[in-house]
Amino acid sequence: MSDRSLRGMRLGAQSMETESGVEPAPRQRVEYRCEDGEQVFVTFSSEAEIPPVWVSKTGKEALLVDGERPDTSNEKAVRTHWDMLLERRSLPELEQILEDRLTILRERRGERRTA
């Protein structure tokens, strides 16, 4: 039974505030640079995969110094609601639908169209 007992720490015997006996994980400091020359230094674990782009505290995009530029050629353009609508309808069709809906709305309100 005694060989399976767990040993605890004595209260007040050792302080948890000091870093004596603590060995930090290996780290590396990486430099990024913005287009305007602003330098950004980020500390990563030595085992971490380093991203090619980092956003600085000022909100600017910084590129890895001595690194390859990220490939942005295969990024799709953002499609808006209007773009998707134009894929299904032509402008004359949309204008006609708008006129029809406005006519229905005006009739509900009791308005007459004078053109």
TABEL-V561550 format. One record per residue. RES is the residue in one small letter. PHI is phi in whole degrees, 0 to 359 (NA if undefined). OMEGA is omega in radians with two decimals (* if undefined). Layout:
res-><RES & RES>
phi-><PHI & PHI>
omega-><OMEGA & OMEGA>
This chain:
res-><m & s & d & r & s & l & r & g & m & r & l & g & a & q & s & m & e & t & e & s & g & v & e & p & a & p & r & q & r & v & e & y & r & c & e & d & g & e & q & v & f & v & t & f & s & s & e & a & e & i & p & p & v & w & v & s & k & t & g & k & e & a & l & l & v & d & g & e & r & p & d & t & s & n & e & k & a & v & r & t & h & w & d & m & l & l & e & r & r & s & l & p & e & l & e & q & i & l & e & d & r & l & t & i & l & r & e & r & r & g & e & r & r & t & a>
phi-><NA & 290 & 284 & 258 & 286 & 266 & 261 & 255 & 256 & 286 & 292 & 78 & 282 & 230 & 272 & 268 & 274 & 271 & 258 & 292 & 84 & 257 & 249 & 291 & 292 & 296 & 230 & 222 & 259 & 245 & 254 & 241 & 221 & 279 & 296 & 275 & 97 & 296 & 263 & 232 & 249 & 231 & 260 & 238 & 294 & 293 & 266 & 285 & 276 & 275 & 287 & 286 & 230 & 223 & 267 & 284 & 295 & 276 & 92 & 273 & 274 & 245 & 258 & 296 & 289 & 61 & 245 & 280 & 288 & 293 & 277 & 249 & 289 & 262 & 284 & 277 & 289 & 287 & 266 & 270 & 299 & 297 & 298 & 292 & 293 & 292 & 287 & 261 & 228 & 267 & 298 & 299 & 297 & 295 & 296 & 293 & 298 & 298 & 298 & 299 & 293 & 293 & 297 & 298 & 296 & 294 & 295 & 297 & 279 & 86 & 267 & 247 & 270 & 245 & 237>
omega-><-3.08 & -3.13 & 3.13 & -3.09 & 3.14 & 3.12 & 3.14 & 3.13 & 3.13 & 3.11 & 3.09 & -3.09 & -3.13 & 3.13 & 3.09 & -3.10 & -3.11 & 3.14 & 3.13 & -3.14 & -3.14 & 3.11 & -3.11 & 3.11 & 3.12 & -3.06 & 3.03 & 3.14 & -3.04 & -3.13 & 3.03 & 3.12 & 3.10 & 3.13 & -3.13 & 3.08 & 3.13 & 3.13 & 3.11 & 3.11 & -3.12 & 3.12 & 3.13 & 2.97 & 3.14 & -3.14 & -3.04 & 3.04 & -3.04 & 3.12 & -3.11 & -3.11 & 3.12 & 3.09 & -3.10 & 3.13 & 3.13 & 3.08 & 3.14 & 3.14 & -3.13 & -3.14 & 3.14 & 3.10 & -3.12 & 3.11 & 3.11 & 3.09 & 3.14 & -3.14 & -3.13 & -3.07 & -3.07 & 3.12 & 3.13 & 3.06 & -3.13 & 3.11 & 3.12 & 3.09 & -3.13 & 3.12 & 3.13 & 3.10 & 3.13 & 3.05 & -3.09 & -3.06 & 3.04 & -3.14 & 3.09 & 3.10 & -3.14 & 3.10 & 3.12 & 3.11 & 3.11 & 3.12 & 3.12 & -3.12 & 3.11 & 3.10 & 3.12 & -3.14 & 3.13 & 3.11 & 3.09 & -3.12 & 3.14 & 3.13 & 3.05 & -3.12 & 3.10 & -3.11 & *>
